[in-house]
């Protein structure tokens, strides 16, 4: 199993960031291309959706996510199945005070758990390259979240 984690301070309250992470109707504008919700009901464990992202080379990547755990507004755990690998993505929101303003330390971590023998071999051969690509993607997700929070704060003002 391999884990890649990145953190960033975001100038927003944890409850506002939680809303941005869990509102699937506006997720398209923040993180991905089209989002198709696969389940009915309130957001929580069992909620599933499919989203399309553009890779740096311009190809489309379709991913399906399911909510495994929630601890509003502190922790969100998602699962996603890949070819020979199961992924677990954990968002952690920790409020901090910076310069007397609301701020949140956000960490997003992705764990990759090989489910097939060939994926273990590929991980040994290309693990470092894959980890760098995952880190770039997670940093982009954090930047997108921070931008959405900034835009939301500007709209509220």
Secondary structure, DSSP 4 states (H G I P E B T S, - for coil): -EEEEEEEEESS-HHHHHHHHH-TTSHHHHT-S-EEE-S-SSSSTT-EEEEEEE-TTS-EEEEEEEEEEEETTTEEEEEEE-SSEEEEEEEEEEEEEETTEEEEEEEEEEEEEE-SHHHHHHHHHHHHHHHHHHHHHHHHHHHHHHHHHHHHHHHH-
